[in-house]
Amino acid sequence: MKDTVDSIQQTNEVFLGYYHDEVLAGFLSYELEEHTYSICRLVVHPIHFRKGIAKALLEYFLNHVGQNRHSQVSTGAKNEPALRLYKQFEFKEVKDIEIAPDVYLTLLEKK
């Protein structure tokens, strides 16, 4: 993660936050490109893993923002928890993309 506060503020991404006891526990960001929503980031603080936060953020996004729109996301090809989460919401694997030697991302789409 090479992002800085300034680089994040300069993006065109829209951020959705999940707060636990008034502390930011996770967030999802997205952009609208043409007619497709691209989920850019889905992040949960490690102390809040396995509490359903990523699921809640994705569910909110799909029901309130990306409803009836084409959406896409990419994640590490070996990130089984993330792949399971997206597939639970009917995202389908499209292709694997090599981003460095032997390092792959999986692109998923939901129509």
LOLUM-882685 format. One record per residue: z, x, y of N, C-alpha, C, CB in turn; residue in one letter. Coordinates in steps of 0.001 Angstrom, whole numbers, plus 500000, padded with zeros to 6 digits. Each point is the difference from the previous one (the first is absolute). Glycine has a CB too. Layout:
N
ZXYZXYZXYZXYa...
END
This chain:
111
500000500833498826500000499167501174500000500878501236501200498174498762m497697501806501914499856500826501195500049499163501265498652501618498684k501711497124501202500049499135501168501167500370500907498939498170498668d500818501624502607501056500140500995500157498643500668499516502491500383t501525497358500397500179498752500746498774499748500864502508500301500010v497015500742500650498836499858500876498749499609499211501001501695501550d498758498941497315498790499670499230500051498577499471499771502401499365s501393497138500264500132498616499530499775499024501154501619500744498212i498911499571502958499818499125501159498539499931500434502321500550500727q496893500454498946498595500036500403499079499252499021500466502191501105q500050497347497757499158499300499032499707498582500486500971501383498125t498066497999501245499693498587500249500688499106498982497798500657500983n503098499908498249500668499255498947501012499010500578499679501948498456e500464496937500839501036499014500296501096500213498955498336498292501020v502914501739499431501116500284499104500860498765499780499990502370500776f500394497426497969500968498964499623501219500722499449498180498256499490l503001501419501000501209500674499544500884499099499167499892501419502005g500860499193497115501003499312499186501337500644500328498337499444498119y502573499738502389501309500498500394501061499558499013499294499969502389y501622500944497311501154499715499153501226500393500813498709500385497799h502146498645502475501188500250500834499620500677501322501398500197497913d497563499279502727499537500459501311499460501434500010501661498462500972e498019502068497845499423501337499884498640499853499324502305501121499867v496677499556500680498668499941499420500024500621498606498949500100502299l500753499080496690500025500459498612498598500256499460502110498724499665a496875500683500963498635500197499543499024499414500993500770499964497634g497964500386502205498970499428500861498649500015499310501274500745502012f497864498394498463498604499936499578499170500045501266500522498659497878l498398502107502104499089499998501139498600499675499505501423501693501239s497788497722499670498640499606499628499094500067501216500889498513498177y497812501509501540498965499920501019498964498986499546500385502405500715e498967496952500231498883499107499703498724500748500340501379497897500458l497784502320498537498725500687500174498906499055499542501048502297499663e498110497265501289498974498997499697500722498735499519498247501793499391e501560497833499350500645498806499445500994500360498901497954498677500551h502470502573499431500878500490498940501287500553500594498004500525498568t503121499062500869501280500602500354500212501218499128500958497771500711y499378503338499899500342501214499273501494500237500145497691500987500373s503009498988498517501417500345500024500060501516500060500721497909498681i499838502598502393500028501444500243501239500663499411498697499614502076c502434499714498047501270500584499558500903498900499448499802501850501722r500854498448497207501061499142499469501110500963499595498393498121499173l502662501885501625501047501013499868501360499331499886498619501642501312v502191498841497747501380499538499850500896501238499971499287497886498725v501771502074502062500950501113499992500579500139498589500561499640502468h499554501595497022500470500199498619501330499334499663498792502118500073p502123497749500885501281499359499646499824498496499765501220501741501350i497594497739498973499731498577499799498961499738498908500574499644502389h499102501392496816499082499795498885500560498952499048499183502371500207f499910496910499171500308499018498943500837498818500494499896501869498372r499919497788502888500684498833500568499005498894500348501791501509500905k496943498678498749498999498978500263499427500035501412501162498629498335g499090502441502402499553500071501391498489500138500092502181501029500622i497234499839498586498536500153500024499334498683499608500211502459499434a500321496887499574499463498708499573500103498970501124500638500527497627k500488499429503055500194499043501092499035500280501153502418499770499352a497393501486500989499067500355501076498568499624499635501517501878500674l498081498435498112498642499688499566499789498491499921499920502157498717l501071497144500785499913498540499918499880499381501397501355500048497872e499429500433503064499926499495501374498613500269500584502482500383500301y497046500830499531498677500351500514498929499069499432500736502392500231f499252497413498476498959499192499367500109498525500374499960501626498117l501241497879502096500184498581500324499864499677501479501476499874498052n498748501103502820499995499724501436498917500723500788502397499633499778h497140501483499723499003500779500734498669499989499252501819501463500959v498194499016497831498776500174499234499568498791499207500590502333499882g499993496538500413499699498779499247498510499675500112502347499135500402q497026500638498451498580499651499921499083501067500591500677497627500114n499754503607499899499191501115500483499912501056498911500682499544502393r498264501203497648499832501135499103500982501085500431497538499445499582h503197501126499478500966501061500301499779501163499052501679498315500840s498627502877499640499894501176499143501168500933500262497495499797499968q502771501042499041501089500959500093499679501146499046501709498192500617v498825502970499661499873501109499050501383500586499766497625500509500758s502532500042498047501264500620499625499704501118499013501287497838500377t499680502998499400499816501075499031499612499432498640501665501413501241g497330499183498145499493499493498725501066500016498909497734500801500647a503282500033499509501073500080499005501267499284500456499051502168499239k500880497110501873501162499288500532500101498638499305499794501191502254n500702498823496533500062498780499184500789498862500649499822501459498016e501333498804502620500709498879500637499158499322501083502156501168499523p497146499613501292499164499413501053498816499253499391500682501841501579a498680498734497419498871499328499340500441498666499408498960502233499488l502201497755499862500520498743499429500252498971501088501045501285498127r499528499151502988500292499085501101498713499361500516502014501378500625l496986499428499676498751499450500538499310499090498989499746502042501422y500270498337497317499375499159498972500748498680499848499210502060498804k502092497951501418500800498765499960499490499001501040502013501311499207q497432499205501891499461499153501057498477499867499908501912500692501452f497566499564497360498588499797499666499041500967500676500566497650499678e499914503507500714499100501063500434499345500568498743501421500554502074f497313499791498033499238500554498884499605501432500329499139497706499368k500946503159499631499575501385500187498492500034500207501918500846498579e497647499911502433498578500126500315499478501359499555500279498442501951v500420502611498486499568501343499617501094500999500301497611499391500428k502260501767498937500872501125500301499242500948500919501227499779497776d499490500785503185499412500891500990500732501331499927499344498058501512i499926503019498270500619501323499951500173500510501429498968500487497719e502275499730502694500271500435501377500287501497500090500889497725500481i499375502891498386500205501441499880499743500308498515501739500147501967a498083501097497686499750500299498588501081499392499093498853502127500696p500708496984498411500874499326499020501073499107500624499598501925498514d500190497631502722500911499055500657499173498768500363501519501869500923v498896496976498536499213498787500151500801498866500627498662500699498032y500627498494502761500507498722500490499221498907499285500645500969502282l500011497922497476499325498827499456499850498992501122500934500397497669t497828499139502545499710498964500967500080498654499290498524501561501368l502233497502499231500133498652499448499590498992501055501861500738498461l497588498144501082499558498943500914500460498646499512498019501366500640e502179497758500307500324498592499728499050499171500841502469500487499487k496774498653499860499020499173500727500522498613500197498145501333499067k
END
